[in-house]
């Protein structure tokens, strides 16, 4: 065999070749071809870098709705820089997930440091406002039907309630504002589902005070003054309880997870000062969620925690 026959011509791995072809197609404006190449690469090269290029191609190809689940696989990546965050925000707007888009745009304010960054964020915010107005104008009958549907939510079973409320992020903000106040005070809707609605209010980080039904109390809080620190022993213990419930009772796990967020968003740092034994506290809440009719344990320690939490809630209303 000759020496010539042993020569090897370097050639990129198949997935890397798809990335190169996808980039070339993207530059050429061949967006459907770019999507196909990036998706082929993504099957083997499951990284944020490929994900981001694939999302950009899908957005240009008019596949925003299909791109959202892919983007959410690397949502922490999109939250790191303003440029990546604006791409995900545009994806939400184009897929008509307006409530989620507003929450996302508000959170991006922390990444807009320079005047140029603030101008870029303001530009996408204007796009959001205009798109939402056009969508509402074109879908008046559909939005009226949605409001009527949610108004009758208490008359359907829990599974149906959960399915509908989990669609809240896809509502236009004005429609959500019409629906949400009733959902947060309706006694026939489970506490966990009301908490889901409340979380949307919290994450909007508005400066105007909000009222929220929290068990039997109505509390008032200012969303932009609420912190979001989940790195603490209470959250860790609670998350373990959520994970333990996922296999046996997914609905209970969902409600536990919602209540974890509500407790932490509204009461931190008060909660970590009040709860001396996070694991025991998580067990108490798990038991209450599993059987809402059963009384909370009368153990003195639990009573003390509840009393101190009541004091903390009262302080929020001052």
Secondary structure by P-SEA (a helix, b strand, c coil): ccccccbbbbbccaaaaaaaaaaaaaaacaaaaaaaaaaaaaaccccaaaaaaaaaaaaaacccccaaaaaaaccccccccaaaaaaaaaaaaaacaaaaaaaaaaaaccccccaaaaaaaaaaaaaaaaaaaaaaaacaaaaaaaaaaaaacccccaaaaaaaaaacccccaaaaaaccccccccccccaaaaaaaaaaaaacccccbbbbbcccbbbbbbcccbbbbcccaaaaaaaaaaaaaccccaaaaaaaaaaaaaaaaccaaaaaaccccaaaaaaaaaaaaacccccccccaaaaaaaaaaaaaaaaaac
